[in-house]
Amino acid sequence: DAGITQSPRYKITETGRQVTLMCHQTWSHSYMFWYRQDLGHGLRLIYYSAAADITDKGEVPDGYVVSRSKTENFPLTLESATRSQTSVYFCASTQGWNTEAFFGQGTRLTVV
Amino acid sequence: SQELEQSPQSLIVQEGKNLTINCTSSKTLYGLYWYKQKYGEGLIFLMMLQKGGEEKSHEKITAKLDEKKQQSSLHITASQPSHAGIYLCGADGAGKLIFGQGTTLQVKP
């Protein structure tokens, strides 16, 4: 199916565990983004990527790692999950500047 | 780095009333997006404005871009319960797509 998909949709993990959130897009968009959404904060940019093998930090990168070995995939890893990383995570992709960004349906992550 | 500030942060209106949400940028706007969301769900693209003075409408929602003021406004005419949700403005900031903190809209029947 064409589009941008995130997996899993829901995840509960324990403090200290490593967890990876997946993002896959079928359009070969150059840019991909990871956001977290918390009440009162809107969407905060964690990491973004302008192309395969090019990634850069956003607003709140601490505790997260990304990679982009293929254009279509942009996984986000929490190396050692903390309760403060409980949030809803959104992945997005866009072809370039001033073009519509498409969002995944989100991953609701709970760290206990 | 560029920041977007939305006002108001939350809004409760009676059905049928008009309302306006503002988005102000700390730097020059070269384009601005408006999205709508139910909290925790995916974002729905509303419209994108690319030029100063540009105005776009979709059904009862109108957005304008004022480049000089580094601001955009979203106006809803004759609000309905279906308009309830979180409205987010976004902008390209040197390759980063950033967003404001969102405006939560409730529409009372």
Contacts between the chains, C-beta under 8 A, distances in Angstrom:
chain1	res1	chain2	res2	distance
A	31	B	95	7.3
A	31	B	97	7.3
A	33	B	96	7.8
A	33	B	97	5.6
A	35	B	99	7.5
A	37	B	40	7.4
A	39	B	39	7.9
A	40	B	9	7.8
A	40	B	101	6.8
A	41	B	101	6.0
A	42	B	6	7.7
A	42	B	88	6.0
A	42	B	99	5.2
A	42	B	100	5.7
A	42	B	101	3.8
A	42	B	102	4.2
A	43	B	88	6.5
A	43	B	90	7.7
A	43	B	99	4.2
A	43	B	102	7.7
A	44	B	99	8.0
A	45	B	96	6.0
A	45	B	97	7.3
A	45	B	98	5.9
A	45	B	99	7.9
A	48	B	95	7.3
A	48	B	96	5.6
A	48	B	97	7.3
A	50	B	95	5.7
A	56	B	95	7.8
A	56	B	96	7.8
A	58	B	96	6.3
A	59	B	1	8.0
A	59	B	98	7.7
A	88	B	40	5.1
A	90	B	42	7.6
A	90	B	43	7.2
A	92	B	43	8.0
A	92	B	97	6.8
A	94	B	97	6.6
A	97	B	30	7.5
A	97	B	31	7.1
A	97	B	92	5.0
A	97	B	95	7.6
A	98	B	30	6.8
A	98	B	31	3.9
A	98	B	48	7.0
A	98	B	50	5.5
A	98	B	92	6.1
A	100	B	33	7.4
A	100	B	45	5.6
A	100	B	48	6.2
A	101	B	33	6.9
A	101	B	45	7.7
A	101	B	90	7.2
A	101	B	97	5.6
A	102	B	45	7.7
A	103	B	35	7.9
A	103	B	42	5.4
A	103	B	43	4.4
A	104	B	42	6.9
A	105	B	41	7.2
A	105	B	42	4.6
A	106	B	40	6.6
A	106	B	41	6.8
A	106	B	42	6.1
A	108	B	40	6.5
